[in-house]
C-alpha cells in the first residue's frame, strides 16, 4: 500500500510541475501579408498560476500578446495582440518541435509556421 501511495504522490507532483509544451522560444514566419513576410522569435513563458505570456519579437520590436492560451487536449494554441491599432488573432496547432496555423486581421488570414529553437 505504501508503494502505491508513493507512486500516486510522485505522479501528482510531476503533473503539477510540468511545463506546457508550448513554453519556449520559437523561430516563426508569417507569409503572404500585403507588407511582405515577417519572421522573428515567438517567446512563450509561464506566467503566474496557470497563465501563459507570449511576445513576438522581430527587428528590434516586441509585440506582446494580450491573451495567450494552450489547450493540452487539442494541442491548439490561441491568442491575440495589437499591431498598428488592429486586433490580430493567432491560432496554431502545436507539435513537439513545430507550430502551424494562421494570423488573422480584418478578415484576412496569413500562414504562420514556427520551429522550436534548440
C-alpha positions as CSV (number, residue, x, y, z in Angstrom):
1,X,0.0,0.0,0.0
2,X,2.8,2.4,0.8
3,X,4.3,1.8,-2.7
4,X,1.0,2.7,-4.4
5,X,0.7,5.8,-2.3
6,X,4.3,6.9,-3.1
7,X,3.7,6.3,-6.8
8,X,0.4,8.3,-6.8
9,X,2.0,11.2,-4.9
10,X,5.0,11.2,-7.2
11,X,2.8,11.3,-10.3
12,X,0.7,14.1,-8.8
13,X,3.8,16.2,-8.0
14,X,5.2,15.6,-11.5
15,X,1.9,16.7,-13.1
16,X,1.8,19.9,-11.0
17,X,5.3,20.9,-12.0
18,X,5.0,20.0,-15.7
19,X,5.6,22.8,-18.2
20,X,3.3,23.4,-21.1
21,X,4.8,22.0,-24.4
22,X,4.3,25.4,-25.9
23,X,6.6,27.2,-23.5
24,X,9.9,28.1,-25.0
25,X,11.4,30.1,-27.9
26,X,10.2,29.5,-31.5
27,X,11.5,30.8,-34.8
28,X,8.4,32.0,-36.6
29,X,7.4,33.1,-40.1
30,X,4.3,34.8,-41.3
31,X,3.9,34.8,-45.0
32,X,1.7,36.4,-47.7
33,X,0.8,39.7,-45.9
34,X,0.4,42.9,-48.0
35,X,3.5,44.3,-46.4
36,X,5.5,41.1,-47.2
37,X,6.7,38.3,-45.0
38,X,7.6,38.6,-41.3
39,X,10.0,36.5,-39.2
40,X,11.4,36.6,-35.7
41,X,11.1,34.8,-32.4
42,X,8.0,33.9,-30.5
43,X,8.8,33.7,-26.8
44,X,6.2,31.8,-24.7
45,X,6.7,31.8,-20.9
46,X,4.8,30.6,-17.9
47,X,3.0,33.4,-16.1
48,X,1.6,33.3,-12.6
49,X,-0.7,30.4,-11.7
50,X,-2.0,28.8,-15.0
51,X,-1.4,31.6,-17.4
52,X,1.0,31.9,-20.3
53,X,2.7,35.0,-21.6
54,X,3.8,35.4,-25.2
55,X,5.8,38.1,-27.1
56,X,6.5,38.2,-30.9
57,X,10.0,39.7,-31.4
58,X,11.1,40.9,-34.8
59,X,13.6,43.5,-36.0
60,X,14.1,45.0,-32.5
61,X,10.5,45.5,-31.7
62,X,8.2,43.4,-29.4
63,X,4.5,42.6,-29.8
64,X,3.2,41.3,-26.5
65,X,0.1,39.2,-26.6
66,X,-2.8,40.5,-24.7
67,X,-4.0,36.9,-24.3
68,X,-2.3,33.6,-25.0
69,X,-3.7,30.1,-24.2
70,X,-2.8,26.5,-24.9
71,X,-5.3,23.6,-24.8
72,X,-3.4,20.4,-24.0
73,X,-6.3,18.2,-25.1
74,X,-6.4,19.6,-28.6
75,X,-2.8,20.8,-28.8
76,X,-4.1,24.1,-30.0
77,X,-2.7,27.5,-29.1
78,X,-4.7,30.7,-29.4
79,X,-4.1,34.3,-28.7
80,X,-4.4,37.9,-29.6
81,X,-2.3,41.1,-29.8
82,X,-2.4,44.5,-31.3
83,X,-0.5,45.6,-34.4
84,X,-0.8,49.2,-35.7
85,X,-4.0,49.6,-33.7
86,X,-5.6,46.5,-35.2
87,X,-6.6,43.4,-33.3
88,X,-4.7,40.3,-34.5
89,X,-5.8,36.7,-33.8
90,X,-3.4,33.8,-33.5
91,X,-4.3,30.1,-33.9
92,X,-1.8,27.3,-34.2
93,X,-1.5,23.5,-33.7
94,X,1.5,22.7,-31.6
95,X,3.6,19.6,-32.1
96,X,6.8,18.8,-30.3
97,X,9.0,21.0,-32.4
98,X,6.6,22.8,-34.7
99,X,3.6,25.1,-34.8
100,X,1.4,25.5,-37.9
101,X,-1.5,27.9,-38.1
102,X,-2.6,31.4,-39.0
103,X,-2.5,35.0,-38.1
104,X,-5.9,36.8,-38.8
105,X,-6.5,40.5,-39.1
106,X,-9.5,42.3,-40.6
107,X,-11.0,39.1,-42.2
108,X,-7.6,38.2,-43.8
109,X,-5.7,35.1,-42.8
110,X,-1.9,34.6,-43.2
111,X,0.0,31.4,-42.8
112,X,2.0,31.1,-39.6
113,X,4.7,28.5,-39.0
114,X,7.3,28.1,-36.2
115,X,10.1,25.8,-35.2
116,X,11.2,25.3,-31.6
117,X,14.7,26.8,-31.1
118,X,17.3,24.5,-29.6
